[in-house]
Structure formats: structure tokens, C-alpha cells
Amino acid sequence: MLRLTIIFFFITFSLSAQNNEEKLAAQYMIEKAYTKAADIYESLAKKQPESIYYYENLLQCYILMKDFKSAEKLIDKRIKKFESNYGYQVDKGYLFNIQAFDQERDKLFKKLLDTKFYDQAGIENLANAFLKRQYYEQALQTYAKGRKELRDDYIFTFEMADLYIIKGDLSNATNELVLYAGHYDFAIQEVKDKLMMAYRNRKDYDMLTKNTLQKLQKNPENLVYNELLIWSFIQQKDWQGALSQSKAVDKRLNEEGRKIIELGWLCQSNEAYDIAIQCFEYVKQLGDNRRYFYQAQQGLLQNGLLQIKASNGSDIANIRLLEKEYISFLNSNGNNWQTTEQMEQLAELYIYYLHEPNKGITELNKALRMKEIPPIIMAKCKLSLGDALLINGDPWEADLLYKQVEKTFNTDELGQEAKFRYARLCYFRGEFSWCQTQLDVLKNATSQLISNNALRLWLLIQDNIGLDSTEEAMGLYANAELLIFQNKLLEASVVLDEIPNKFPQHTLADEIYFSKAIIAEKQGNYNDAIVFYTKVYKDYGFDILADNALINLAKLYEFKLNDLEKAKQLYEKIILNYTGSLFANEARKRYRLLRGDDNEKPADYYGD
């Protein structure tokens, strides 16, 4: 027992001493005392001649000391002892390189590359040795030689692709990966992931498109090339290209529009509503006996409505056409819990765009009477019904409906939206202090849209009350906004004109011009709307409505006057001058789209 204890103590003591030597050598390296560090590593290497760690550190010391003879001697000993480990021979080439002995280095590397390999392990050994010293071209040559000797054109694909990427040769990297996916279809997602990590811009994806097209022309039946091509179009946000290719694949596989439906929803999430509608229309035209016909109908309706919202309304003929589509859908599929979402959307069309609140109320009441209506749809129906009743002059019923939704979805975004609509109702009624109390909570809402709307209304009240003891001017303006909401535009104009007559020099001037612009736009008096919006952002650029005026004016030029160049200039003003604006991201998207470069970044998502 005593002997075992002595042996254990001796081993422990030896390891402790060795550990202390390592620490001291490392400290010498930090202090650039390479001679002292080398002495210690020489001693440690003699004790453990198999240690790669001591070898590497000792070699580094010799190189830093420029003691190349000792370094070469150290390497030669390793080569003699470990003949099958190519790493030491590459280290000798590395040493030649440091000394600028290029001929000796090249001769040695040629000898290594001429080695006859019989298995994958030997090839990987040499390639990894070159990689360790960052000889990427030699590593590539090793893998290429390995392919020939192993008679496998697809082995080492990912290793070679990585090397091409490191060298900045994305063309060859792309070619390697596309060929591999074309041969092994199970690897397509891995290939996509690798390409996404390597690519940085549209040009890279354009290169993928050209590469895949060339291969597809030679092998048109290869579905992987088709899928990669569609994916490449999507990453570039070339939605039309993606749709054209998806149609070709759909016909070949007889998928009844499955991938095109997926593409339609993706286009919707990227706000490419025109192409989304084309996707859903294509699937719908396949026939009502096909699997995705119902989804196609839903997609057409939803994207039609989103398109109208995005453009701040649309030509009345287009809205009427969409109304007919909704009615046709509901006639075909019936009024039931599965179609309540479309009933709510049709009601939105009536209430906010066709200004027929009674028709909207009818649709919403039908939806709310359905059994098993999804809670979220029920809440949306109640919010829209509250707005419709407010438009019809019944604020108390609207109040009740808003509060019901707020209570049910207290912590969710729908609850925050309900709270905002209740605060807006308080504002319309002239209850400004209570309105601000509600808005104080909403300024930190999770939804940026709700948060910004709350902040804007809060600032409107804060900036414009207290200038007269009765708050009469603010009350008149709130009433005018209610009249606009109710689409009583002539009455609203009268009230707006009354404010400056009663209260000259009041701070509501920019708000009045902004409201006049909205009225003019709703009436189709676009020239007047341009004058009023322009006055707001030019004369009151420091105030809270300047960016609102700019985005409205830009959309007016883009969607209603079809002056795309002018619209682009106005979007650019928002991007440059109002970086913190709620509309900055939207302006950037519209600007890029109008300039033709809205595909610099990959699409949001495209599943397999």
C-alpha cells in the first residue's frame, strides 16, 4: 500500500511539474522570449515525443527565432517517424515557403500530389495537411485527384465547394453544389443552406439561375434543377420567373397547383400582391374539382383586399369587381363558420371602401350568428361592427363592442387594437384627457403600427389643447375627423373652414391642411390633394404629420396618377429625411420596387 502511494505521489508530482513548465513556456511565448520557450518545449518534447502540441509549439519557436535548420531537423525527424502522415511533409514545404525557397516547395508539393492513393483516408490526410497551412489550391488539386483515382465525380463536393468559397470563386462552388444536388436529390436542402451562407447579393443568385438553366436544358426531366431554379428566382424576388417555372413543374408532375399555392402565400407575405393573384388565379382555373380550388379562392379574395389597402383605396370599378368575387364565393360555399373570415373581409370592403356601412353590418351580424366561429374572427367582426355603428352614429354600441374585444384579448394585439379604437372614440367625443390616459398605455404596444398611431394621436392632443380655455378648437377638429371617418366629407369641410375663422393662428393649421387633403383625395380632386399634402410637408416639415403627408402623396402619384417617377422621389424623401418614421420601411420597399431593385435581399421564406 505504501509503495502504491509513493508511485501515485511521484506521478502527480511529475504532472504538476510538467504543467508548470508548460505555463512558463506559454508565458515566454507571450513575452516573445522564444529562445527560453524553445528550451522548455525541447525538454517537454523529449519526454513526450508523440505529442503534436509540443511539436507545433517548438516548430513555431524555431520559425520565430529564424532558426530554420533546427526547424527542418525537427520536421525531418517527424517525417521519418510518421511516413504516412502527410502533414509533416507539408510543414516542410511551409518552411521552404517562409524562406522563399519556392523551387524546393513546388518540387515537394508536386511529389505529394503525384502520390498514388488507394483509399479516401489518404486523400483526406493530404488535403487536410494542405488546408492546415492554408494551401487551398493544393487542397483542391488533392480532392480532384482523389475523384479520378476513386472514380467518383461527386465525392468531396462540399469540401471543394467550401474551398472555392474561401477563394471567392462562387461560380465553381455553385457548379459543384448544383451538380451534387442534381445527382443526389436528398441533398437539396443542404445545398440550399450552403448557397445561402455563401451568397451575398442578387448577382450571386443570378449566377445560380444561369448555371441551373444550363443544366436544365441538357436534362429537362431533372426535377431538382427545376426546384433549384424556382428557389433561385424566389431568393431574387423574381416572382414572375418563379411562377413561370412553377407552372411548368406543376404540369409535369400534375400536382394540381400545390407549389403554386405555396408561392402565392409567399408572394403575399412579401407584398407582391399582383403575382400572388396570378398564382391563385392559375390554381382556380384548374377547376373546382381540384384539391386546392378552395384555397385559391380564398387567396384571390384576400390579396385583392390587401392590394386595395396598400394603395389607400382603388378605382371604384376594381372594388366593385372584388365585391362580386366575394359574393360569388359566399354563394358557392355558403354562410358558415368556415366562411366567416370572407364575410368579415366583405364587410371591410363595404364599410371602409364602398362607404356602405349598412351592408357591412348585415354581413357582420350574419357572421356573428354562426356557431363555432373562430374567436379571432369573432373579435375582428366586432371591431369592424363597432366602426360601422360609429359611422352610422351609434357611438355607445361601438364603445361596448370595443370593450368586449379588449377584455377577451387583453394581452394580445387584437386587444391593443380594440383599446386604440376605444381611445379614438373618446377623442371623437371630445374626452381628451381620458383619451390620453388610454393612449399612454398603448404608446408601448407590441405592435409598432398601434404604438405609432397611439403616439400620433397623443401628440395631436398634447400639442393643440390648452391654447383656449374651452378646448373648443380641438373639439371642432375632432368632430371634423369623425365626419371624415363617417364619409360626410362636405360637412367635415365646413367644420375645418370654421376653425381658422374662429381661432386664427391656431397650431392646428397643419392638421387642417392634412384633413383637407384626405377629403380632396376621397372626392377624386387629386390636384387639390397634392396642394394640401405638399403644404403640410413643406411648410410644417417639423411637425408630426409631415411624413404622413409624404407617404399619402407618394401613393397618390403611384397608384392613382401613375406618375411613378414622382412617387419614387417622394419615397426617397421619407427614406432620407424621416429615418425614424413609421413609414420608412414601407417607403424603402416602394422605392426599391419602382427603381427595379427590390430583390437585393432574399425573400422572407420559402419552404420545401
Secondary structure as the mmCIF struct_conf table of DSSP 4:
data_model
#
loop_
_struct_conf.conf_type_id
_struct_conf.id
_struct_conf.beg_label_comp_id
_struct_conf.beg_label_asym_id
_struct_conf.beg_label_seq_id
_struct_conf.end_label_comp_id
_struct_conf.end_label_asym_id
_struct_conf.end_label_seq_id
HELX_RH_AL_P HELX_RH_AL_P1 LEU A 2 ILE A 30
TURN_TY1_P TURN_TY1_P1 GLU A 31 LYS A 32
HELX_RH_AL_P HELX_RH_AL_P2 TYR A 34 LYS A 47
TURN_TY1_P TURN_TY1_P2 PRO A 49 GLU A 50
HELX_RH_AL_P HELX_RH_AL_P3 ILE A 52 MET A 65
TURN_TY1_P TURN_TY1_P3 LYS A 66 LYS A 66
HELX_RH_AL_P HELX_RH_AL_P4 PHE A 68 LYS A 81
TURN_TY1_P TURN_TY1_P4 GLU A 83 SER A 84
HELX_RH_AL_P HELX_RH_AL_P5 TYR A 86 ILE A 98
TURN_TY1_P TURN_TY1_P5 GLN A 99 ALA A 100
HELX_RH_AL_P HELX_RH_AL_P6 ASP A 102 LEU A 113
TURN_TY1_P TURN_TY1_P6 ASP A 114 ASP A 114
BEND BEND1 ASP A 119 ASP A 119
HELX_RH_AL_P HELX_RH_AL_P7 GLN A 120 LYS A 132
TURN_TY1_P TURN_TY1_P7 ARG A 133 GLN A 134
HELX_RH_AL_P HELX_RH_AL_P8 TYR A 136 LEU A 150
TURN_TY1_P TURN_TY1_P8 ARG A 151 ARG A 151
TURN_TY1_P TURN_TY1_P9 ASP A 153 PHE A 156
HELX_RH_AL_P HELX_RH_AL_P9 THR A 157 LYS A 167
TURN_TY1_P TURN_TY1_P10 GLY A 168 GLY A 168
HELX_RH_AL_P HELX_RH_AL_P10 LEU A 170 HIS A 183
HELX_RH_3T_P HELX_RH_3T_P1 ASP A 185 ALA A 187
HELX_RH_AL_P HELX_RH_AL_P11 ILE A 188 ALA A 198
BEND BEND2 ASN A 201 ASN A 201
HELX_RH_AL_P HELX_RH_AL_P12 ARG A 202 LYS A 218
TURN_TY1_P TURN_TY1_P11 PRO A 220 GLU A 221
HELX_RH_AL_P HELX_RH_AL_P13 LEU A 223 GLN A 235
TURN_TY1_P TURN_TY1_P12 GLN A 236 LYS A 237
HELX_RH_AL_P HELX_RH_AL_P14 TRP A 239 LEU A 253
TURN_TY1_P TURN_TY1_P13 ASN A 254 ASN A 254
TURN_TY1_P TURN_TY1_P14 GLU A 256 GLY A 257
HELX_RH_AL_P HELX_RH_AL_P15 ARG A 258 SER A 269
TURN_TY1_P TURN_TY1_P15 ASN A 270 GLU A 271
HELX_RH_AL_P HELX_RH_AL_P16 TYR A 273 GLN A 285
TURN_TY1_P TURN_TY1_P16 LEU A 286 LEU A 286
TURN_TY1_P TURN_TY1_P17 ASP A 288 ASN A 289
BEND BEND3 ARG A 290 ARG A 290
TURN_TY1_P TURN_TY1_P18 ARG A 291 TYR A 292
HELX_RH_AL_P HELX_RH_AL_P17 PHE A 293 ALA A 310
TURN_TY1_P TURN_TY1_P19 SER A 311 ASN A 312
BEND BEND4 GLY A 313 GLY A 313
HELX_RH_AL_P HELX_RH_AL_P18 ILE A 316 ASN A 333
BEND BEND5 ASN A 335 ASN A 336
HELX_RH_3T_P HELX_RH_3T_P2 TRP A 337 THR A 339
HELX_RH_AL_P HELX_RH_AL_P19 THR A 340 GLU A 348
HELX_RH_PI_P HELX_RH_PI_P1 LEU A 349 TYR A 353
BEND BEND6 LEU A 354 LEU A 354
HELX_RH_AL_P HELX_RH_AL_P20 PRO A 357 LEU A 368
TURN_TY1_P TURN_TY1_P20 ARG A 369 ARG A 369
BEND BEND7 MET A 370 MET A 370
TURN_TY1_P TURN_TY1_P21 LYS A 371 GLU A 372
HELX_RH_AL_P HELX_RH_AL_P21 PRO A 375 ILE A 391
TURN_TY1_P TURN_TY1_P22 ASN A 392 GLY A 393
HELX_RH_AL_P HELX_RH_AL_P22 PRO A 395 THR A 408
TURN_TY1_P TURN_TY1_P23 PHE A 409 THR A 411
BEND BEND8 ASP A 412 ASP A 412
HELX_RH_AL_P HELX_RH_AL_P23 GLU A 413 PHE A 428
TURN_TY1_P TURN_TY1_P24 ARG A 429 GLY A 430
HELX_RH_AL_P HELX_RH_AL_P24 PHE A 432 LEU A 442
TURN_TY1_P TURN_TY1_P25 LYS A 443 ASN A 444
BEND BEND9 THR A 446 SER A 447
HELX_RH_AL_P HELX_RH_AL_P25 GLN A 448 ASN A 464
BEND BEND10 ILE A 465 ASP A 468
TURN_TY1_P TURN_TY1_P26 SER A 469 THR A 470
HELX_RH_AL_P HELX_RH_AL_P26 GLU A 472 PHE A 485
TURN_TY1_P TURN_TY1_P27 GLN A 486 ASN A 487
HELX_RH_AL_P HELX_RH_AL_P27 LEU A 489 LYS A 502
BEND BEND11 PHE A 503 PHE A 503
TURN_TY1_P TURN_TY1_P28 PRO A 504 GLN A 505
TURN_TY1_P TURN_TY1_P29 THR A 507 LEU A 508
HELX_RH_AL_P HELX_RH_AL_P28 ALA A 509 LYS A 522
TURN_TY1_P TURN_TY1_P30 GLN A 523 GLY A 524
HELX_RH_AL_P HELX_RH_AL_P29 TYR A 526 ASP A 539
TURN_TY1_P TURN_TY1_P31 TYR A 540 PHE A 542
BEND BEND12 ASP A 543 ASP A 543
TURN_TY1_P TURN_TY1_P32 ILE A 544 LEU A 545
HELX_RH_AL_P HELX_RH_AL_P30 ALA A 546 LYS A 555
HELX_RH_PI_P HELX_RH_PI_P2 LEU A 556 LYS A 560
BEND BEND13 LEU A 561 LEU A 561
HELX_RH_AL_P HELX_RH_AL_P31 LEU A 564 ASN A 577
TURN_TY1_P TURN_TY1_P33 THR A 579 GLY A 580
TURN_TY1_P TURN_TY1_P34 LEU A 582 PHE A 583
HELX_RH_AL_P HELX_RH_AL_P32 ALA A 584 ARG A 595
TURN_TY1_P TURN_TY1_P35 GLY A 596 GLY A 596
TURN_TY1_P TURN_TY1_P36 ASP A 598 ASN A 599
BEND BEND14 GLU A 600 LYS A 601
BEND BEND15 ASP A 604 ASP A 604
#
